[in-house]
């Protein structure tokens, strides 16, 4: 059985448009600075995506690259103004057409580092997906938080002993002990896909 041929959209290249072969699309984007393009399974889907991109502004980089994140998905991130907090975190849904939607935001939580916030965001995302009955992957750009998740505990040096931050960590760890990691937790490729969509923009 022959493979279905893909159709390519070029939003930013030598000649933006919809192309029926990779050779045609590649001629528009290869060597072109900051090219924006993506493959689609049908011409109808490609033409709709091209029109959407022109009318609503270019889709984000992660929605354009050929090997971008699996969608739908949840992306999480956390931020803290100082080394000991307070941290805030949020989760953002990513859809195949490039749309995003914030589905939760928590904080600031006193005494928590950004890494602790990332850990809480991951557990919150897993809990939210479980409650919604969704089998989406979760993306994070924090290797430390992913390691803590695997260990089942936030191994932060600045762990508060009381207050909402301490309570949030205890609840997250208790949930992990009961449920484990029921969804795929994947690394966000910042170099290829740009900043994670849940980023707070504090860099």
Backbone torsions as a table, in degrees:
resi	resn	phi	psi	omega
1	UNK	NA	130.7	-178.0
2	UNK	-75.2	148.7	178.5
3	UNK	-73.9	140.8	176.8
4	UNK	-67.0	132.0	-179.2
5	UNK	-78.0	139.1	179.2
6	UNK	-88.5	157.8	176.5
7	UNK	-116.4	139.9	-170.3
8	UNK	-114.3	135.6	174.8
9	UNK	-105.7	132.6	173.9
10	UNK	-117.8	110.3	176.4
11	UNK	-86.1	-36.7	-178.6
12	UNK	-134.1	114.9	-178.0
13	UNK	-175.7	-167.2	-178.8
14	UNK	-63.3	-40.2	178.1
15	UNK	-142.1	94.8	-180.0
16	UNK	-57.5	146.0	179.3
17	UNK	162.4	-166.5	-179.3
18	UNK	-112.7	130.5	-174.2
19	UNK	-127.2	140.3	-175.4
20	UNK	-85.7	-5.5	178.5
21	UNK	-143.3	154.9	178.8
22	UNK	-66.7	-33.9	178.7
23	UNK	-59.9	-41.9	178.5
24	UNK	-66.3	-44.4	-179.3
25	UNK	-67.1	-40.3	-178.3
26	UNK	-61.2	-34.8	178.5
27	UNK	-63.0	-24.3	-179.6
28	UNK	-86.8	-25.3	-170.8
29	UNK	-114.8	-24.2	-176.3
30	UNK	-64.9	121.7	-179.3
31	UNK	80.3	2.6	179.4
32	UNK	-92.5	123.4	-176.1
33	UNK	-61.6	130.0	175.3
34	UNK	57.4	40.2	178.1
35	UNK	-64.1	148.6	179.4
36	UNK	-128.7	119.3	-176.2
37	UNK	-158.1	163.0	179.3
38	UNK	-162.0	149.9	177.3
39	UNK	-91.7	145.0	177.7
40	UNK	-131.0	154.8	-175.4
41	UNK	-76.9	-13.4	-179.2
42	UNK	-149.1	159.8	178.6
43	UNK	-65.9	-37.9	-179.8
44	UNK	-60.2	-44.8	179.6
45	UNK	-65.7	-39.2	-179.5
46	UNK	-66.6	-44.1	-179.3
47	UNK	-65.2	-38.9	177.7
48	UNK	-64.2	-41.4	180.0
49	UNK	-67.3	-38.0	178.9
50	UNK	-64.3	-44.6	178.4
51	UNK	-63.8	-41.7	179.8
52	UNK	-61.5	-42.5	-179.3
53	UNK	-65.6	-38.1	-179.6
54	UNK	-71.1	-36.7	-175.4
55	UNK	-83.3	-30.9	-174.2
56	UNK	-108.7	8.4	-174.6
57	UNK	90.9	160.3	-177.1
58	UNK	-62.5	137.2	173.2
59	UNK	-60.3	159.5	179.8
60	UNK	-65.1	159.6	-175.6
61	UNK	-56.8	-39.3	-176.3
62	UNK	-64.7	-24.9	-179.5
63	UNK	-85.7	-6.2	-174.1
64	UNK	-106.3	-31.9	-174.4
65	UNK	-67.5	146.0	-176.6
66	UNK	-59.4	-34.2	-177.9
67	UNK	-118.9	59.3	-179.3
68	UNK	-82.2	-170.7	-179.1
69	UNK	-67.0	152.9	173.9
70	UNK	-68.7	134.4	178.5
71	UNK	-133.7	153.0	0.2
72	UNK	-68.2	155.9	-176.4
73	UNK	-157.3	170.6	170.8
74	UNK	-114.8	134.6	172.9
75	UNK	-113.4	139.6	-178.9
76	UNK	-126.5	155.2	174.5
77	UNK	-158.8	164.0	178.4
78	UNK	-140.5	160.7	178.7
79	UNK	-147.9	150.0	176.6
80	UNK	-146.9	138.2	-177.4
81	UNK	-73.4	-18.5	-179.1
82	UNK	-142.5	172.9	-176.6
83	UNK	-63.8	-19.1	178.7
84	UNK	-120.8	27.7	172.4
85	UNK	93.6	-164.1	-0.4
86	UNK	-76.0	148.7	-177.0
87	UNK	-101.1	146.2	170.5
88	UNK	-125.3	151.6	177.7
89	UNK	-142.6	161.4	178.5
90	UNK	-152.6	163.0	176.3
91	UNK	-124.8	136.1	-176.8
92	UNK	-126.6	126.9	176.9
93	UNK	-78.2	137.4	177.3
94	UNK	-113.4	129.8	-178.9
95	UNK	-111.9	155.9	-174.7
96	UNK	-58.8	-26.3	-178.7
97	UNK	-86.9	6.8	177.7
98	UNK	95.5	-4.5	178.2
99	UNK	-72.4	152.8	174.3
100	UNK	-130.8	154.8	179.1
101	UNK	-150.7	123.0	175.5
102	UNK	-70.3	127.5	-178.6
103	UNK	-110.9	-18.3	170.9
104	UNK	-157.0	152.8	176.0
105	UNK	-149.8	131.2	-176.7
106	UNK	-134.3	142.4	174.7
107	UNK	110.9	-178.8	8.0
108	UNK	-73.3	144.9	179.1
109	UNK	-110.7	113.1	-176.2
110	UNK	-59.6	142.0	172.9
111	UNK	82.9	1.4	-178.2
112	UNK	-105.4	136.2	175.9
113	UNK	-78.0	169.2	176.9
114	UNK	-61.8	-38.4	178.7
115	UNK	-64.2	-39.9	176.5
116	UNK	-64.4	-38.3	176.0
117	UNK	-62.8	-39.7	177.3
118	UNK	-63.3	-41.3	177.8
119	UNK	-60.8	-47.1	178.8
120	UNK	-62.0	-38.8	179.5
121	UNK	-62.8	-40.4	178.5
122	UNK	-63.3	-46.3	179.7
123	UNK	-64.9	-42.1	178.2
124	UNK	-59.3	-42.9	179.5
125	UNK	-63.0	-44.6	178.4
126	UNK	-62.3	-42.1	178.8
127	UNK	-64.7	-43.5	-178.7
128	UNK	-63.5	-45.0	179.8
129	UNK	-63.6	-39.5	177.9
130	UNK	-63.0	-44.5	179.3
131	UNK	-63.5	-36.0	-179.4
132	UNK	-82.5	-9.8	-177.6
133	UNK	70.3	31.5	-177.3
134	UNK	-106.1	138.1	-178.8
135	UNK	-103.9	44.2	-179.6
136	UNK	-82.2	151.4	169.7
137	UNK	-76.8	161.7	176.5
138	UNK	-117.2	133.1	179.8
139	UNK	-111.2	139.4	175.4
140	UNK	-141.8	150.6	174.4
141	UNK	-101.8	12.7	-178.5
142	UNK	-106.1	107.3	176.1
143	UNK	-66.1	-35.9	-179.6
144	UNK	-62.9	-47.6	-178.9
145	UNK	-63.3	-36.9	177.0
146	UNK	-64.1	-39.4	177.8
147	UNK	-64.0	-43.7	177.9
148	UNK	-62.6	-39.0	179.5
149	UNK	-60.6	-44.1	178.6
150	UNK	-62.0	-36.3	179.2
151	UNK	-79.5	-14.0	178.0
152	UNK	81.2	11.9	-176.5
153	UNK	-156.4	140.1	175.9
154	UNK	-78.4	110.1	-175.8
155	UNK	-95.5	49.5	179.9
156	UNK	-78.0	141.8	178.1
157	UNK	-73.3	-23.6	-177.3
158	UNK	-108.2	65.8	-176.9
159	UNK	-91.7	116.8	179.2
160	UNK	-68.2	147.2	-178.4
161	UNK	-93.8	-17.7	179.4
162	UNK	-149.8	169.8	179.2
163	UNK	95.9	179.0	-175.5
164	UNK	-64.0	-31.6	178.4
165	UNK	-66.5	-45.5	178.6
166	UNK	-62.4	-42.2	-180.0
167	UNK	-64.2	-40.8	179.4
168	UNK	-62.5	-40.7	178.4
169	UNK	-65.6	-43.3	179.4
170	UNK	-61.6	-43.6	-179.4
171	UNK	-65.6	-40.4	178.9
172	UNK	-64.1	-44.3	-179.4
173	UNK	-66.9	-36.2	177.1
174	UNK	-65.9	-40.0	179.1
175	UNK	-64.3	-43.4	178.5
176	UNK	-61.3	-39.9	179.9
177	UNK	-62.3	-33.5	-179.5
178	UNK	-82.7	-37.4	-169.5
179	UNK	-111.3	-16.5	-175.3
180	UNK	68.9	-148.7	-179.2
181	UNK	-115.6	90.3	-170.5
182	UNK	-81.4	-3.9	179.3
183	UNK	-133.1	159.4	177.8
184	UNK	-67.3	132.5	174.7
185	UNK	-115.5	116.4	-168.0
186	UNK	-121.5	151.6	178.2
187	UNK	-77.4	138.2	175.4
188	UNK	-84.1	127.7	-178.0
189	UNK	-88.7	86.4	-175.6
190	UNK	-61.4	-38.0	-177.6
191	UNK	-62.5	-41.2	-176.5
192	UNK	-88.4	-30.8	-169.9
193	UNK	-110.8	-4.5	-175.5
194	UNK	85.2	-176.1	-179.3
195	UNK	-61.1	144.2	177.9
196	UNK	-60.8	136.2	-174.1
197	UNK	-61.2	-17.8	177.1
198	UNK	-85.9	1.0	-177.7
199	UNK	-57.0	141.1	-179.8
200	UNK	-84.8	-8.2	177.5
201	UNK	73.1	26.8	-178.3
202	UNK	-95.8	4.5	-176.7
203	UNK	-70.6	NA	NA
